[in-house]
Amino acid sequence: MLKSELASQLHERFPKLTRGDIDAAVAEILEAIGGQLVKGGRVEVRGFGSFGVGYRKPRLGRNPATGERVSVPAKRTPTFKAGKLLRERVDS
């Protein structure tokens, strides 16, 4: 689902809200989640899941084209862990 598709579904469900307000709300929610992750924080949405930041250690990898060993630096990556309710809904 794209961000625009999410906004369209919300507009159908809440026709009293303008499309601009819905677009702004969706953008603000996503920006708030991203901003918290940039700070190294965590965002939890009960029943849905939690977003966090993971850490990957530096390691040696291989260039698949040449087989040459290359150094892969450490990095922080966004993570998502589905909540119990979401896992149960997807599983059924």
C-alpha distance (Angstrom), angle and dihedral (degrees) to the residues before:
residue distance angle dihedral
M1 . . .
L2 3.77 . .
K3 3.79 125.3 .
S4 3.82 89.2 -110.5
E5 3.82 90.8 52.3
L6 3.79 90.2 52.1
A7 3.80 90.0 50.5
S8 3.82 90.1 49.2
Q9 3.80 91.9 52.6
L10 3.79 90.9 49.0
H11 3.80 90.5 48.9
E12 3.82 90.4 53.0
R13 3.80 91.1 49.0
F14 3.82 95.4 44.3
P15 3.83 106.3 31.6
K16 3.83 92.9 167.5
L17 3.80 89.8 69.2
T18 3.77 117.8 79.8
R19 3.78 119.8 -117.5
G20 3.80 89.2 -119.2
D21 3.80 92.0 55.5
I22 3.80 91.1 49.1
D23 3.81 92.3 48.1
A24 3.80 89.8 49.7
A25 3.82 92.4 48.3
V26 3.81 93.4 49.8
A27 3.81 91.2 46.9
E28 3.82 91.6 47.8
I29 3.81 93.0 50.5
L30 3.79 92.6 49.6
E31 3.81 91.3 44.9
A32 3.82 90.8 51.0
I33 3.81 91.4 51.5
G34 3.81 91.5 47.0
G35 3.79 92.7 45.8
Q36 3.79 91.9 52.6
L37 3.81 91.3 49.6
V38 3.81 91.4 49.5
K39 3.82 87.6 56.7
G40 3.81 88.8 52.8
G41 3.80 92.4 -107.7
R42 3.77 133.7 133.0
V43 3.81 131.5 -118.6
E44 3.79 121.0 -155.6
V45 3.80 124.0 -168.9
R46 3.81 107.4 -171.0
G47 3.79 112.6 -123.4
F48 3.80 92.1 10.3
G49 3.79 108.4 59.7
S50 3.76 146.5 -99.3
F51 3.78 133.1 -83.5
G52 3.77 119.3 -149.7
V53 3.77 144.4 154.6
G54 3.79 121.6 -98.6
Y55 3.78 128.8 -164.3
R56 3.79 125.7 -135.4
K57 3.78 117.0 -161.7
P58 3.79 121.2 -129.9
R59 3.80 111.8 -93.3
L60 3.76 144.8 169.6
G61 3.78 115.0 -100.8
R62 3.78 135.7 174.0
N63 3.78 130.4 -115.2
P64 3.82 101.6 -123.9
A65 3.80 93.0 -148.9
T66 3.80 97.9 52.7
G67 3.81 104.4 15.3
E68 3.80 88.3 -127.1
R69 3.82 116.5 149.0
V70 3.78 113.7 -114.6
S71 3.77 132.4 -174.6
V72 3.81 114.0 -116.9
P73 3.82 110.8 -157.9
A74 3.81 125.3 -134.3
K75 3.77 115.2 -90.5
R76 3.77 143.0 -178.8
T77 3.79 115.6 -127.5
P78 3.81 132.7 -171.4
T79 3.80 114.2 -111.1
F80 3.79 134.1 -166.2
K81 3.77 127.5 -159.4
A82 3.79 116.2 -169.5
G83 3.80 117.2 -129.1
K84 3.79 122.8 -120.9
L85 3.82 94.5 -102.6
L86 3.82 92.8 50.8
R87 3.82 92.3 46.6
E88 3.80 90.6 51.2
R89 3.82 93.0 47.9
V90 3.80 92.6 49.4
D91 3.80 92.0 46.0
S92 3.82 95.3 52.6
